[in-house]
């Protein structure tokens, strides 16, 4: 079935190193969303990308949406211990009829060694 | 403004029992979605409701049901609980197809 896939599953970095997580969909997405979930917490919305080839930045975080609107990436420059958590991408997948469901990838768990 | 509120925060139930989880969306949000999250996995879609109508259902058995009330709050019901139903149940509210705001979740443990 239609799904959203994410790699890597885990990433451990030294503080100050960069980090990238990749997201791929089996189908073209109308938009892609990114969420962060701290350990023991709940997913928190970070950003939404809508346009083909779109790039958005939030301080040290850079989000990209692929030209075909099937893939996306999140890049963190110079990681800090506050970046620890699981990063999820999510896209709206047809759920039957004309309804869409927000479908999440399995996430990438980022740990940062101070 | 209050965010998405869920109750209870934690719950322990015995196999075969029934459970009701509650969610109040952000004021003005008419769409409520329910997700199940097992440790180490992404949230799995269970239901979406919009204006009190079911707009989507995930791959969950009929033991799972939900409803949305006129004030847009929602309940998720699970019958005949199984050990495998132990998870974090998340409620999210949204305006259309924008970003979802999640509640803190209900941690359900089935013993």
Interface residues (C-beta under 8 A of the other chain):
Chain A: X6 X30 X31 X33 X35 X41 X42 X43 X44 X45 X47 X48 X88 X92 X95 X96 X99 X100 X101 X102 X103 X104 X105 X106 X107
Chain B: X33 X35 X41 X42 X43 X44 X45 X48 X55 X56 X57 X58 X88 X90 X92 X97 X98 X99 X100 X101 X102 X103 X104 X105
